[in-house]
Amino acid sequence: MSGKLESAMSSLVELFECYALKDGDRLHLSRREMSNMFHEELGDLIKRSKDPQKTAEILTNMDQNLDGQVDFEEFISMVTKFTMCSFDYFTMDRTVVYTSRCGNPW
Amino acid sequence: MSGKLESAMSSLVELFECYALKDGDRLHLSRREMSNMFHEELGDLIKRSKDPQKTAEILTNMDQNLDGQVDFEEFISMVTKFTMCSFDYFTMDRTVVYTSRCGNPW
């Protein structure tokens, strides 16, 4: 039975493939597929970003080898940077929630 | 409304905190918390790994700055490497599933 971590990893792979598959090449996101993904998946997060410049930089520099498309490694590297710079957003007011959701840690 | 990508990012942060919070320090995983996470969350994936040596290397090198604990950046860098080397596992037999789950891409 896969845990929450394996499920999150699996859904990142599945999500990448869902968008990449649109033009038949499931291993690369085209520019258009990338832009669809940003709007559909990260629209809210981009709007609420406390550092819009940093966010724009992460997204624009996704195509690290400048081949005009994004492979899975480039995609997940973006996800890593984006999650890092949204860490505070994701953990806002969570300490209270935690003690109930993770069980009493002390 | 958050998309699948934002949910996966959020659950990575939440998962990290759930394990890190056990000793009260929600920003670092201790060795023991790390080991609990591996067994509870990645046990199946580790067993099924096609490259056990690579998997072991990723997990052992998680504490990149050798301070005896793992912060979120080190954790998500491990998740990135682990997802990369499990990409084939996560995409096995998925092309058929995809056309139904993502809608017809052509």
Backbone of each chain as ProteinMPNN parsed JSONL, in Angstrom:
{"seq_chain_A": "MSGKLESAMSSLVELFECYALKDGDRLHLSRREMSNMFHEELGDLIKRSKDPQKTAEILTNMDQNLDGQVDFEEFISMVTKFTMCSFDYFTMDRTVVYTSRCGNPW", "coords_chain_A": {"N_chain_A": [[0.865, -1.183, 0.0], [0.679, 2.144, -1.01], [2.329, 4.96, 0.465], [1.699, 8.352, 1.587], [3.748, 9.864, 0.584], [4.735, 8.429, -1.604], [2.433, 8.555, -3.152], [2.267, 11.307, -3.69], [4.572, 11.635, -5.222], [3.971, 9.955, -7.365], [1.744, 11.282, -8.371], [2.883, 13.615, -9.316], [4.393, 12.65, -11.458], [2.373, 11.569, -13.039], [0.845, 13.808, -13.583], [2.621, 15.376, -15.055], [2.874, 13.749, -17.317], [0.245, 13.699, -18.264], [-0.079, 16.318, -19.237], [2.064, 16.453, -21.016], [1.459, 14.518, -22.846], [-0.399, 15.528, -24.569], [0.411, 16.383, -27.102], [1.293, 14.061, -28.027], [3.904, 13.417, -27.403], [5.033, 12.083, -24.689], [7.137, 12.579, -23.065], [8.048, 15.101, -23.041], [7.261, 18.514, -22.333], [5.708, 20.851, -24.35], [6.017, 24.379, -25.255], [3.448, 25.385, -25.269], [2.03, 23.452, -23.829], [3.245, 23.737, -21.388], [2.443, 26.304, -20.67], [-0.32, 25.956, -20.497], [-0.361, 24.233, -18.303], [0.695, 25.865, -16.251], [-1.324, 27.814, -15.986], [-3.607, 26.304, -15.443], [-2.877, 24.725, -13.261], [-1.217, 26.119, -11.5], [-2.172, 28.602, -11.231], [-3.555, 29.908, -9.062], [-1.621, 29.807, -7.034], [0.462, 31.258, -8.159], [-0.687, 33.755, -8.292], [-0.916, 34.328, -5.595], [1.622, 34.52, -4.766], [4.3, 35.602, -2.689], [6.523, 36.56, -3.688], [6.627, 37.601, -6.544], [8.493, 38.095, -8.541], [10.536, 36.236, -8.168], [9.017, 33.915, -8.561], [8.258, 34.2, -11.257], [10.75, 34.041, -12.399], [11.517, 31.391, -11.777], [9.685, 29.984, -13.315], [10.172, 30.901, -15.908], [12.756, 30.041, -16.289], [12.618, 27.353, -16.572], [13.155, 25.714, -18.78], [15.938, 24.481, -18.861], [18.043, 23.491, -20.538], [17.579, 24.868, -22.781], [16.241, 23.857, -25.059], [13.817, 24.376, -26.028], [11.762, 22.91, -25.045], [10.38, 21.068, -22.2], [11.719, 18.631, -20.139], [11.143, 15.791, -17.901], [12.915, 16.009, -15.76], [13.582, 18.718, -15.753], [11.092, 19.724, -15.237], [10.466, 18.699, -12.639], [12.445, 19.847, -11.208], [11.677, 22.501, -11.315], [9.328, 22.269, -9.832], [10.382, 21.644, -7.349], [11.833, 24.027, -6.699], [9.719, 25.823, -6.713], [8.074, 24.841, -4.712], [9.762, 25.135, -2.53], [9.924, 27.943, -2.401], [7.371, 28.48, -1.777], [6.971, 27.486, 0.662], [6.4, 28.751, 3.132], [3.876, 29.696, 2.594], [2.459, 27.285, 2.328], [2.619, 26.365, 4.888], [1.34, 28.065, 6.532], [-0.544, 28.913, 9.456], [-0.521, 26.235, 10.204], [0.324, 24.825, 12.344], [-1.52, 24.41, 14.368], [-3.425, 22.852, 13.059], [-1.877, 20.666, 12.636], [-1.459, 19.216, 15.009], [-3.74, 17.842, 15.288], [-4.027, 16.471, 12.833], [-1.648, 14.952, 12.45], [-1.641, 13.514, 14.648], [-0.849, 13.6, 18.169], [2.275, 15.002, 18.551], [3.925, 15.074, 20.809]], "CA_chain_A": [[0.0, 0.0, 0.0], [1.626, 3.246, -1.109], [2.084, 6.006, 1.456], [1.368, 9.69, 1.076], [4.899, 10.371, -0.171], [4.728, 7.756, -2.905], [1.292, 9.087, -3.918], [2.607, 12.652, -4.192], [5.555, 11.435, -6.288], [3.251, 9.374, -8.492], [0.853, 12.262, -9.029], [3.728, 14.546, -10.08], [4.732, 11.988, -12.725], [1.143, 11.424, -13.822], [0.454, 15.144, -14.03], [3.553, 15.743, -16.139], [2.539, 12.968, -18.511], [-1.061, 14.133, -18.787], [0.096, 17.542, -20.053], [3.041, 16.209, -22.086], [0.871, 13.572, -23.82], [-1.378, 16.218, -25.432], [0.877, 16.405, -28.506], [1.76, 12.715, -28.371], [5.252, 13.171, -26.849], [4.734, 12.108, -23.243], [8.358, 12.81, -22.271], [8.401, 16.534, -23.083], [6.214, 19.532, -22.383], [5.966, 21.931, -25.319], [5.754, 25.686, -24.624], [1.994, 25.545, -25.078], [1.604, 22.557, -22.73], [3.759, 24.36, -20.172], [1.608, 27.461, -20.327], [-1.605, 25.399, -20.012], [-0.16, 23.704, -16.954], [0.831, 26.985, -15.286], [-2.619, 28.478, -15.718], [-4.594, 25.385, -14.851], [-2.421, 24.082, -12.024], [-0.494, 26.982, -10.554], [-2.72, 29.961, -11.342], [-3.806, 30.497, -7.738], [-0.359, 29.922, -6.293], [1.228, 32.345, -8.778], [-1.339, 35.024, -7.878], [-0.72, 34.591, -4.141], [3.049, 34.463, -4.44], [4.829, 36.786, -1.981], [7.722, 37.023, -4.412], [6.256, 37.381, -7.944], [9.669, 38.107, -9.422], [11.166, 34.914, -7.988], [8.097, 32.938, -9.184], [8.375, 34.349, -12.72], [12.102, 33.555, -12.735], [11.494, 29.915, -11.706], [8.898, 29.442, -14.432], [10.816, 31.219, -17.18], [14.033, 29.304, -16.439], [12.321, 25.924, -16.496], [13.812, 25.028, -19.907], [17.343, 24.721, -18.504], [18.996, 23.24, -21.635], [17.15, 25.761, -23.884], [15.9, 23.12, -26.3], [12.459, 24.767, -26.436], [10.765, 22.058, -24.401], [10.726, 20.755, -20.807], [11.63, 17.2, -19.829], [10.646, 15.575, -16.54], [13.904, 16.507, -14.793], [13.415, 20.178, -15.688], [9.784, 19.97, -14.603], [10.48, 18.437, -11.197], [13.347, 20.837, -10.614], [10.816, 23.678, -11.121], [8.411, 21.973, -8.721], [11.188, 21.733, -6.128], [12.081, 25.45, -6.402], [8.438, 26.492, -6.449], [7.618, 24.377, -3.388], [10.654, 25.78, -1.554], [9.612, 29.375, -2.194], [5.978, 28.579, -1.272], [6.945, 26.709, 1.924], [5.688, 29.511, 4.175], [2.454, 29.723, 2.215], [1.848, 25.974, 2.607], [2.648, 26.018, 6.322], [0.603, 29.094, 7.275], [-1.563, 28.446, 10.415], [-0.737, 24.788, 10.149], [0.779, 24.135, 13.553], [-2.735, 23.987, 15.091], [-4.028, 21.739, 12.307], [-1.025, 19.504, 12.692], [-1.547, 18.343, 16.196], [-4.868, 16.906, 15.103], [-3.888, 15.603, 11.653], [-0.534, 14.008, 12.544], [-1.644, 12.875, 15.97], [-0.071, 14.437, 19.097], [3.683, 14.667, 18.322], [4.741, 15.028, 22.047]], "C_chain_A": [[0.908, 1.241, 0.0], [1.26, 4.348, -0.134], [1.832, 7.334, 0.765], [2.512, 10.222, 0.202], [4.916, 9.739, -1.561], [3.581, 8.275, -3.766], [1.607, 10.469, -4.484], [3.589, 12.528, -5.354], [4.846, 10.927, -7.548], [2.378, 10.426, -9.174], [1.649, 13.324, -9.761], [4.068, 13.946, -11.444], [3.498, 11.939, -13.627], [0.711, 12.767, -14.399], [1.318, 15.591, -15.209], [3.139, 15.036, -17.425], [1.222, 13.4, -19.118], [-0.893, 15.353, -19.685], [1.016, 17.261, -21.232], [2.415, 15.391, -23.219], [-0.006, 14.279, -24.851], [-0.911, 16.231, -26.9], [1.506, 15.061, -28.878], [3.142, 12.397, -27.812], [5.166, 13.26, -25.336], [5.986, 12.382, -22.403], [8.787, 14.28, -22.287], [7.167, 17.419, -23.069], [6.619, 20.544, -23.445], [5.687, 23.254, -24.601], [4.274, 25.833, -24.3], [1.505, 24.685, -23.907], [2.05, 23.134, -21.394], [2.813, 25.484, -19.734], [0.236, 26.991, -19.854], [-1.463, 24.928, -18.573], [-0.078, 24.832, -15.933], [-0.547, 27.539, -14.929], [-3.578, 27.551, -14.991], [-4.171, 24.897, -13.468], [-1.82, 25.04, -11.007], [-1.051, 28.405, -10.518], [-2.888, 30.626, -9.988], [-2.507, 30.796, -7.017], [0.482, 31.082, -6.842], [0.66, 33.682, -8.32], [-0.996, 35.355, -6.427], [0.758, 34.659, -3.766], [3.512, 35.748, -3.76], [6.032, 37.342, -2.72], [7.493, 36.782, -5.91], [7.465, 37.312, -8.87], [10.371, 36.737, -9.389], [10.323, 33.842, -8.712], [8.259, 32.976, -10.693], [9.713, 33.784, -13.181], [12.122, 32.016, -12.785], [10.81, 29.351, -12.949], [9.599, 29.701, -15.761], [12.087, 30.392, -17.379], [13.854, 27.794, -16.414], [13.1, 25.148, -17.578], [15.324, 25.223, -19.796], [18.303, 24.495, -19.682], [18.591, 23.999, -22.908], [16.864, 25.027, -25.183], [14.444, 23.394, -26.71], [11.376, 23.877, -25.873], [11.278, 21.692, -23.008], [10.598, 19.255, -20.567], [11.274, 17.043, -18.35], [11.617, 16.136, -15.508], [13.776, 18.027, -14.625], [12.112, 20.528, -14.974], [9.892, 19.81, -13.091], [11.469, 19.368, -10.486], [12.578, 22.142, -10.385], [9.909, 23.458, -9.917], [9.154, 22.116, -7.387], [11.395, 23.197, -5.74], [10.792, 26.148, -5.996], [7.918, 26.097, -5.064], [8.45, 25.029, -2.291], [10.197, 27.22, -1.31], [8.168, 29.572, -1.783], [5.852, 27.893, 0.079], [6.135, 27.445, 2.992], [4.19, 29.538, 3.879], [1.778, 28.408, 2.614], [1.805, 25.692, 4.1], [1.944, 27.069, 7.175], [-0.441, 28.436, 8.18], [-1.644, 26.927, 10.446], [-0.391, 24.113, 11.46], [-0.435, 23.628, 14.31], [-3.314, 22.766, 14.386], [-3.205, 20.478, 12.562], [-1.294, 18.597, 13.858], [-2.744, 17.406, 16.04], [-4.543, 15.946, 13.952], [-2.746, 14.599, 11.807], [-0.595, 13.256, 13.865], [-0.72, 13.699, 16.866], [1.423, 14.067, 19.007], [4.466, 14.565, 19.64], [4.237, 13.918, 22.948]], "O_chain_A": [[1.776, 1.392, 0.86], [0.087, 4.651, 0.084], [1.763, 7.425, -0.461], [2.286, 10.929, -0.78], [5.09, 10.428, -2.566], [3.735, 8.419, -4.979], [1.255, 10.77, -5.625], [3.46, 13.232, -6.355], [5.094, 11.412, -8.652], [2.281, 10.461, -10.401], [1.155, 13.891, -10.736], [4.036, 14.64, -12.46], [3.574, 12.229, -14.821], [0.272, 12.855, -15.546], [0.823, 16.108, -16.21], [3.064, 15.652, -18.488], [1.086, 13.464, -20.34], [-1.485, 15.424, -20.762], [0.786, 17.767, -22.33], [2.779, 15.539, -24.386], [-0.325, 13.703, -25.891], [-1.721, 16.108, -27.819], [2.167, 14.938, -29.909], [3.523, 11.228, -27.75], [5.218, 14.347, -24.76], [5.914, 12.415, -21.175], [9.759, 14.66, -21.634], [6.16, 17.117, -23.709], [7.746, 21.039, -23.438], [5.184, 23.259, -23.477], [3.888, 26.322, -23.238], [0.682, 25.12, -23.102], [1.337, 23.039, -20.395], [2.443, 25.582, -18.564], [-0.319, 27.56, -18.914], [-2.324, 25.186, -17.732], [-0.704, 24.766, -14.875], [-0.891, 27.709, -13.759], [-4.268, 27.952, -14.053], [-5.018, 24.68, -12.601], [-1.901, 24.809, -9.8], [-0.493, 29.292, -9.872], [-2.436, 31.75, -9.774], [-2.311, 31.879, -6.465], [1.132, 31.799, -6.082], [1.398, 34.615, -8.003], [-0.808, 36.52, -6.075], [1.104, 34.833, -2.597], [3.166, 36.847, -4.192], [6.506, 38.44, -2.429], [8.088, 35.872, -6.488], [7.467, 36.573, -9.854], [10.739, 36.173, -10.419], [10.869, 32.972, -9.392], [8.382, 31.936, -11.34], [9.798, 33.131, -14.221], [12.671, 31.422, -13.713], [11.276, 28.385, -13.554], [9.623, 28.836, -16.636], [12.452, 30.079, -18.513], [14.82, 27.048, -16.254], [13.632, 24.068, -17.319], [15.917, 26.015, -20.529], [19.28, 25.23, -19.818], [19.179, 23.802, -23.971], [17.196, 25.504, -26.268], [13.905, 22.744, -27.606], [10.198, 24.059, -26.181], [12.43, 21.956, -22.665], [9.531, 18.672, -20.758], [11.123, 18.032, -17.632], [11.19, 16.68, -14.49], [13.85, 18.552, -13.514], [12.04, 21.492, -14.213], [9.459, 20.686, -12.342], [11.327, 19.636, -9.293], [12.796, 22.818, -9.38], [9.741, 24.349, -9.084], [8.61, 22.647, -6.419], [11.162, 23.573, -4.591], [10.768, 26.954, -5.066], [7.385, 26.934, -4.335], [7.922, 25.426, -1.252], [10.094, 27.663, -0.166], [7.761, 30.691, -1.47], [4.744, 27.733, 0.59], [5.296, 26.851, 3.669], [3.356, 29.421, 4.777], [0.676, 28.407, 3.163], [1.02, 24.851, 4.538], [1.947, 26.977, 8.403], [-1.145, 27.52, 7.754], [-2.718, 26.375, 10.688], [-0.763, 22.961, 11.681], [-0.397, 22.521, 14.849], [-3.653, 21.77, 15.026], [-3.744, 19.378, 12.686], [-1.352, 17.375, 13.723], [-2.756, 16.307, 16.595], [-4.757, 14.74, 14.077], [-2.874, 13.473, 11.325], [0.288, 12.455, 14.171], [0.123, 14.434, 16.351], [1.8, 12.946, 19.348], [5.574, 14.028, 19.63], [4.78, 13.709, 24.032]]}, "seq_chain_B": "MSGKLESAMSSLVELFECYALKDGDRLHLSRREMSNMFHEELGDLIKRSKDPQKTAEILTNMDQNLDGQVDFEEFISMVTKFTMCSFDYFTMDRTVVYTSRCGNPW", "coords_chain_B": {"N_chain_B": [[-9.379, 27.357, -6.164], [-7.313, 24.616, -5.605], [-5.041, 23.047, -7.868], [-4.046, 19.759, -9.09], [-1.31, 19.749, -9.052], [-0.586, 21.73, -7.196], [-1.69, 20.522, -4.965], [-0.115, 18.233, -4.71], [2.349, 19.403, -4.148], [1.716, 20.695, -1.75], [1.121, 18.479, -0.174], [3.594, 17.293, 0.04], [4.957, 19.153, 1.604], [3.399, 19.111, 3.91], [3.67, 16.478, 4.708], [6.393, 16.335, 5.281], [6.478, 18.075, 7.467], [4.805, 16.745, 9.285], [6.351, 14.508, 10.011], [8.669, 15.788, 10.893], [7.781, 17.256, 13.019], [7.558, 15.582, 15.148], [9.527, 15.602, 17.143], [9.22, 18.103, 17.954], [10.611, 20.01, 16.509], [9.784, 21.453, 13.739], [11.073, 22.033, 11.435], [13.172, 20.436, 10.826], [14.205, 17.109, 10.065], [15.021, 14.538, 12.235], [17.539, 11.9, 12.56], [16.149, 9.649, 13.36], [13.5, 10.29, 12.755], [13.709, 10.466, 10.021], [14.28, 7.814, 9.345], [11.939, 6.571, 10.193], [10.194, 7.716, 8.345], [11.181, 6.723, 5.9], [10.631, 3.96, 6.157], [7.864, 3.892, 6.621], [6.794, 5.353, 4.514], [8.183, 4.925, 2.126], [8.761, 2.326, 1.943], [7.661, 0.225, 0.267], [8.36, 1.16, -2.284], [11.128, 1.246, -2.135], [11.682, -1.449, -1.885], [10.868, -2.35, -4.371], [12.615, -1.2, -6.048], [14.511, -0.841, -9.039], [17.082, -0.307, -8.984], [18.702, -0.788, -6.494], [21.108, 0.075, -5.329], [21.475, 2.688, -6.208], [19.19, 3.81, -5.055], [19.708, 3.47, -2.322], [21.935, 5.106, -2.118], [20.83, 7.641, -2.673], [19.196, 7.974, -0.438], [20.978, 7.767, 1.699], [22.59, 9.94, 1.246], [21.1, 12.125, 1.839], [21.384, 14.017, 3.89], [22.836, 16.585, 3.126], [24.464, 18.729, 4.053], [25.664, 17.595, 6.151], [24.871, 17.95, 8.84], [23.676, 16.306, 10.556], [20.967, 16.26, 10.505], [17.921, 16.69, 8.551], [16.858, 19.201, 6.45], [14.057, 20.999, 4.888], [14.765, 21.573, 2.245], [16.775, 19.694, 1.704], [15.274, 17.418, 1.972], [13.319, 17.641, -0.093], [14.95, 17.628, -2.252], [15.873, 15.024, -2.18], [13.433, 13.76, -2.703], [13.018, 14.581, -5.32], [15.176, 13.337, -6.694], [14.604, 10.682, -6.139], [12.109, 10.371, -7.316], [12.791, 10.826, -9.956], [14.436, 8.574, -10.436], [12.557, 6.663, -10.177], [10.855, 6.974, -12.208], [10.259, 5.342, -14.448], [9.044, 3.225, -13.155], [6.734, 4.469, -12.131], [5.464, 5.036, -14.484], [4.855, 2.745, -15.73], [2.851, 0.675, -17.892], [1.133, 2.819, -18.324], [0.277, 4.235, -20.473], [-2.049, 3.316, -21.658], [-3.923, 3.708, -19.616], [-3.836, 6.404, -19.527], [-5.174, 7.599, -21.736], [-7.75, 7.458, -21.028], [-7.859, 8.706, -18.483], [-6.769, 11.309, -18.807], [-8.314, 12.29, -20.706], [-8.921, 12.294, -24.269], [-5.924, 12.791, -25.901], [-5.436, 13.359, -28.565]], "CA_chain_B": [[-9.373, 25.911, -6.025], [-5.953, 24.231, -5.968], [-4.998, 21.943, -8.827], [-3.369, 18.526, -8.654], [0.108, 20.051, -8.81], [-0.496, 22.423, -5.911], [-1.998, 19.538, -3.902], [1.061, 17.36, -4.511], [3.353, 20.227, -3.473], [1.246, 20.898, -0.377], [1.212, 17.255, 0.646], [5.02, 17.071, 0.347], [5.303, 20.035, 2.734], [2.667, 18.642, 5.09], [4.271, 15.198, 5.112], [7.685, 16.667, 5.913], [6.224, 18.661, 8.785], [4.239, 15.721, 10.182], [7.449, 13.703, 10.565], [9.652, 16.642, 11.572], [7.163, 17.813, 14.247], [7.501, 14.572, 16.227], [10.384, 16.007, 18.294], [8.957, 19.511, 18.247], [11.307, 20.897, 15.551], [9.078, 21.104, 12.492], [11.859, 22.42, 10.252], [14.239, 19.452, 10.58], [13.995, 15.695, 10.366], [16.153, 13.893, 12.916], [17.838, 10.599, 11.921], [15.082, 8.695, 13.672], [12.307, 10.667, 11.979], [14.019, 10.097, 8.628], [14.174, 6.354, 9.192], [10.498, 6.253, 10.256], [9.573, 8.113, 7.078], [11.558, 5.764, 4.836], [9.929, 2.676, 6.293], [6.409, 4.038, 6.513], [6.343, 5.999, 3.284], [8.892, 4.507, 0.906], [9.139, 0.91, 2.086], [7.324, -0.549, -0.944], [9.113, 1.678, -3.443], [12.528, 0.839, -1.944], [11.753, -2.899, -2.166], [10.654, -2.601, -5.803], [13.555, -0.397, -6.84], [15.309, -1.603, -10.02], [18.488, 0.052, -8.784], [18.793, -0.645, -5.033], [22.304, 0.819, -4.927], [21.164, 4.111, -6.451], [18.179, 4.191, -4.05], [20.396, 3.581, -1.023], [22.802, 6.287, -2.218], [19.97, 8.835, -2.565], [18.692, 8.114, 0.936], [22.091, 7.995, 2.632], [23.204, 11.272, 1.013], [20.068, 13.147, 2.03], [21.902, 15.076, 4.79], [23.902, 17.126, 2.266], [25.432, 19.583, 4.774], [26.227, 16.749, 7.223], [24.662, 18.496, 10.196], [23.011, 15.272, 11.357], [19.514, 16.341, 10.346], [17.534, 16.985, 7.17], [15.888, 20.302, 6.357], [13.084, 20.748, 3.807], [15.447, 21.594, 0.938], [17.433, 18.386, 1.529], [14.197, 16.425, 1.818], [12.668, 17.697, -1.414], [15.962, 17.242, -3.246], [15.8, 13.554, -2.182], [12.187, 13.366, -3.377], [13.246, 14.808, -6.755], [16.063, 12.273, -7.212], [13.917, 9.397, -6.001], [11.047, 10.354, -8.331], [13.479, 10.673, -11.249], [14.905, 7.195, -10.678], [11.392, 5.751, -10.171], [9.965, 7.457, -13.288], [9.768, 4.193, -15.238], [8.122, 2.45, -12.311], [5.457, 5.185, -12.04], [4.795, 5.172, -15.786], [4.6, 1.404, -16.279], [1.486, 0.404, -18.367], [0.201, 3.917, -18.056], [-0.194, 4.916, -21.688], [-3.463, 2.927, -21.871], [-4.74, 4.375, -18.59], [-3.85, 7.834, -19.745], [-6.126, 8.149, -22.697], [-9.063, 7.652, -20.374], [-7.822, 9.622, -17.344], [-6.471, 12.697, -19.175], [-9.133, 12.674, -21.859], [-8.192, 11.918, -25.484], [-4.988, 13.885, -26.161], [-5.263, 13.69, -30.002]], "C_chain_B": [[-8.02, 25.399, -6.503], [-5.986, 23.018, -6.889], [-4.213, 20.782, -8.256], [-1.908, 18.816, -8.303], [0.255, 20.737, -7.458], [-0.77, 21.447, -4.767], [-0.802, 18.634, -3.643], [2.146, 18.135, -3.772], [2.977, 20.401, -2.0], [1.406, 19.626, 0.439], [2.672, 16.894, 0.926], [5.429, 17.901, 1.566], [4.669, 19.492, 4.004], [3.291, 17.353, 5.627], [5.593, 15.432, 5.849], [7.436, 17.158, 7.333], [5.688, 17.631, 9.768], [5.364, 14.913, 10.832], [8.406, 14.585, 11.369], [9.128, 17.094, 12.939], [7.256, 16.848, 15.427], [8.373, 14.987, 17.426], [10.239, 17.498, 18.56], [9.619, 20.475, 17.273], [10.762, 20.617, 14.156], [9.877, 21.478, 11.243], [12.99, 21.441, 9.951], [13.789, 18.039, 10.905], [15.237, 15.19, 11.094], [16.432, 12.57, 12.197], [16.678, 9.632, 12.121], [13.808, 9.004, 12.86], [12.487, 10.285, 10.516], [13.761, 8.595, 8.424], [12.707, 5.934, 9.284], [9.834, 6.556, 8.921], [9.904, 7.105, 5.975], [10.697, 4.512, 4.94], [8.429, 2.83, 6.056], [5.97, 4.53, 5.137], [6.968, 5.416, 2.009], [9.244, 3.02, 0.916], [8.893, 0.116, 0.814], [8.215, -0.151, -2.108], [10.581, 1.239, -3.349], [12.671, -0.641, -2.315], [11.686, -3.151, -3.677], [11.689, -1.896, -6.682], [14.367, -1.285, -7.783], [16.792, -1.318, -9.821], [18.705, 0.305, -7.282], [19.996, 0.192, -4.581], [22.069, 2.325, -5.071], [20.187, 4.614, -5.375], [18.851, 4.421, -2.705], [21.263, 4.835, -1.002], [21.987, 7.576, -2.009], [19.573, 9.068, -1.108], [19.837, 8.428, 1.9], [22.658, 9.404, 2.455], [22.238, 12.429, 1.217], [20.614, 14.327, 2.846], [23.11, 15.725, 4.127], [24.911, 17.967, 3.049], [25.987, 18.884, 6.018], [26.052, 17.341, 8.614], [23.848, 17.521, 11.054], [21.503, 15.343, 11.31], [19.195, 16.755, 8.917], [16.517, 18.125, 7.155], [15.023, 20.081, 5.113], [13.767, 20.708, 2.45], [16.131, 20.243, 0.663], [16.39, 17.295, 1.287], [13.647, 16.456, 0.395], [13.675, 17.403, -2.528], [16.021, 15.72, -3.328], [14.57, 13.105, -2.949], [12.362, 13.506, -4.895], [14.076, 13.671, -7.346], [15.335, 10.934, -7.212], [12.815, 9.273, -7.058], [11.652, 10.159, -9.71], [13.829, 9.202, -11.465], [13.767, 6.191, -10.574], [10.434, 6.089, -11.302], [9.39, 6.285, -14.077], [8.758, 3.38, -14.436], [6.735, 3.115, -12.301], [4.735, 5.226, -13.388], [4.544, 3.817, -16.44], [3.136, 1.285, -16.684], [0.589, 1.612, -18.219], [-0.364, 4.515, -19.324], [-1.66, 4.585, -21.918], [-4.341, 3.683, -20.879], [-4.921, 5.842, -18.966], [-4.967, 8.317, -20.635], [-7.494, 8.296, -22.042], [-8.946, 8.744, -19.317], [-7.568, 11.068, -17.774], [-7.403, 13.149, -20.297], [-8.304, 12.417, -23.107], [-7.248, 13.049, -25.914], [-4.882, 14.232, -27.655], [-6.545, 14.268, -30.586]], "O_chain_B": [[-7.601, 25.679, -7.626], [-6.801, 22.109, -6.74], [-3.775, 20.805, -7.106], [-1.342, 18.217, -7.388], [1.12, 20.369, -6.664], [-0.143, 21.541, -3.712], [-0.506, 18.305, -2.495], [2.793, 17.596, -2.873], [3.822, 20.269, -1.116], [1.782, 19.68, 1.61], [2.964, 16.258, 1.938], [6.148, 17.425, 2.445], [5.316, 19.42, 5.049], [3.421, 17.165, 6.837], [5.872, 14.823, 6.882], [8.091, 16.721, 8.28], [6.062, 17.632, 10.941], [5.345, 14.66, 12.036], [8.9, 14.165, 12.415], [9.893, 17.29, 13.884], [7.058, 17.248, 16.574], [8.004, 14.753, 18.577], [11.03, 18.088, 19.296], [9.234, 21.643, 17.21], [11.199, 19.689, 13.475], [9.415, 21.266, 10.122], [13.689, 21.586, 8.948], [13.087, 17.803, 11.888], [16.362, 15.386, 10.634], [15.661, 12.16, 11.328], [16.276, 8.906, 11.211], [13.141, 8.102, 12.354], [11.547, 9.841, 9.856], [13.114, 8.18, 7.463], [12.269, 5.05, 8.548], [9.025, 5.774, 8.421], [9.029, 6.686, 5.217], [10.112, 4.059, 3.957], [7.806, 2.01, 5.382], [4.899, 4.164, 4.654], [6.345, 5.419, 0.947], [9.93, 2.523, 0.023], [9.783, -0.582, 0.327], [8.753, -0.998, -2.821], [11.199, 0.903, -4.359], [13.637, -1.042, -2.965], [12.354, -4.044, -4.197], [11.64, -1.989, -7.909], [14.852, -2.345, -7.387], [17.649, -1.985, -10.4], [18.869, 1.446, -6.851], [19.923, 0.92, -3.59], [22.41, 3.118, -4.193], [20.348, 5.716, -4.852], [18.606, 5.423, -2.034], [21.321, 5.542, 0.005], [22.396, 8.473, -1.272], [19.607, 10.193, -0.61], [19.688, 9.251, 2.803], [23.153, 9.996, 3.415], [22.514, 13.562, 0.825], [20.343, 15.487, 2.534], [24.254, 15.465, 4.5], [26.103, 17.925, 2.742], [26.684, 19.493, 6.829], [26.944, 17.257, 9.458], [23.39, 17.872, 12.142], [20.823, 14.577, 11.993], [20.09, 17.126, 8.158], [15.453, 18.029, 7.766], [15.215, 19.114, 4.376], [13.398, 19.904, 1.594], [16.076, 19.719, -0.45], [16.604, 16.375, 0.498], [13.524, 15.414, -0.248], [13.293, 16.979, -3.619], [16.198, 15.169, -4.415], [14.643, 12.178, -3.755], [11.909, 12.653, -5.658], [13.717, 13.108, -8.381], [15.436, 10.156, -8.16], [12.612, 8.2, -7.626], [11.11, 9.425, -10.537], [13.562, 8.643, -12.529], [13.96, 5.006, -10.844], [9.326, 5.556, -11.359], [8.19, 6.235, -14.345], [7.752, 2.911, -14.967], [5.709, 2.449, -12.44], [3.521, 5.428, -13.43], [4.073, 3.751, -17.576], [2.256, 1.725, -15.944], [-0.613, 1.454, -18.006], [-1.368, 5.225, -19.281], [-2.438, 5.449, -22.324], [-5.377, 4.233, -21.252], [-5.978, 6.439, -18.763], [-5.629, 9.313, -20.34], [-8.298, 9.14, -22.438], [-9.81, 9.618, -19.236], [-8.111, 11.981, -17.152], [-7.287, 14.275, -20.782], [-7.08, 12.327, -23.01], [-7.706, 14.14, -26.252], [-4.312, 15.266, -28.003], [-6.589, 14.602, -31.77]]}, "name": "protein", "num_of_chains": 2, "seq": "MSGKLESAMSSLVELFECYALKDGDRLHLSRREMSNMFHEELGDLIKRSKDPQKTAEILTNMDQNLDGQVDFEEFISMVTKFTMCSFDYFTMDRTVVYTSRCGNPWMSGKLESAMSSLVELFECYALKDGDRLHLSRREMSNMFHEELGDLIKRSKDPQKTAEILTNMDQNLDGQVDFEEFISMVTKFTMCSFDYFTMDRTVVYTSRCGNPW"}
